[in-house]
Amino acid sequence: MFATGATHGIDRRIHGIVPHAANPPCVESPLFLTVAALIARQKPQLRVIFAPLDIPTPQNYNGLRALFSHFQIPSEFLAERIHSVTHSFGWHQEDDFSHVFWLHTLCKNLELVQGTDGKLSIQDPRGSQPSQEGDGTWKRSGIFLRWKQSTVGNGDASEVDMIIFSPTLSLQKNLESLVKRPHWRQALEDPFCLLVVVLDNLFRQVDEAIAKVHNVLRAVEHRVLESSANGATGATFNFVAMYNIAKHVIHLKESSSAAYLAACEVAAAHRSLTLPPKQLKRKAMGEAVENLIQHKLTLLEGCKLRVQSLDSRAQNMTNLAFNTVNQQDSQTMKADSQSMKVIATVTMFFLPAATIGSICGSQFFNFNSDSHRIMMSVDFKFFWVVTIPLTFLVFGVYLLWRWIKANEARRDGKNVASQKIST
């Protein structure tokens, strides 16, 4: 917080810009300022400003324009937000030898709800059904940092301005805690310690999203395994939920990889700005910050590995569900095939008799109008003489055909087995 005569402080929010609905003000004694009041204040050496999301709207256009103009925020920063980049990091040195850094972050926002049955599911806060595991919202932040390095031997005359657009509550608290500590001047010597806090918050966002997807995936995976373990009959699966989980995993793969790359760029920028070795105190500070950045890199790399594991599990779960459904369909088709075989066999049994009867049927029976009786022709015996051998002939040809096909299948199987052994 600002105080009279203080050399460092925090501007909590800017009234001239409408706060984002998903980013409520911090409850700890907030100090609200308009952009004009912020510009009119005496400039401290270290200043951290929390502002709403850097997306121009009719309501916040004037405030954003004044803020960007006063702090000389580069146009690339606004262009990245307009293009909705996943993650980015850029920096350059200006004419007054001050260094400007900017960073954009994007992470999947996932809200978990617990149903009456105790099962967790992902729910879109905009009103989608929780059973479908869908959530199309995101957490977005932008960070701008200006470091005007001291030209004297120590960093007492350095100045650092940091603006965080749409910060999370945890990031606000962490930065407030850092700035209020007695060794806050370390941020003047190496402002990358502030970016370390940002990277730590980014890791926690990605890690939290991964944990939420893992919990839901584990529950859905358990239901799929239960449905498939007891046989395929009657198994049902929520493929929409599995699709949404796979989509979340894809987004997390993008977020974790982009966050890791952004952290790599932060580390590269810090190494390129490392102070000369003869300044032992600053060298020790730079090495400590470098170690912290490398630690965040390992954490983000671990997130990438966890997301890869989730991706493989989601694919296995979907494949198991599809294979179980295919097994159900195969069993149904097999039952239908058996029924068709019975019908074909019965038809084949009566086929010769039906054929002969249709040809000669009218000649075997006559109606005697005098006696009112049906008289059988003396040639009726020839019907059976022809029909019975023809029936056996048809069945014989059918059985011979099946025997030939079975031998061909066995011969082909032996050839394939011998080829595998030879290779």
Disulfide bonds with the S-S distance in Angstrom:
none
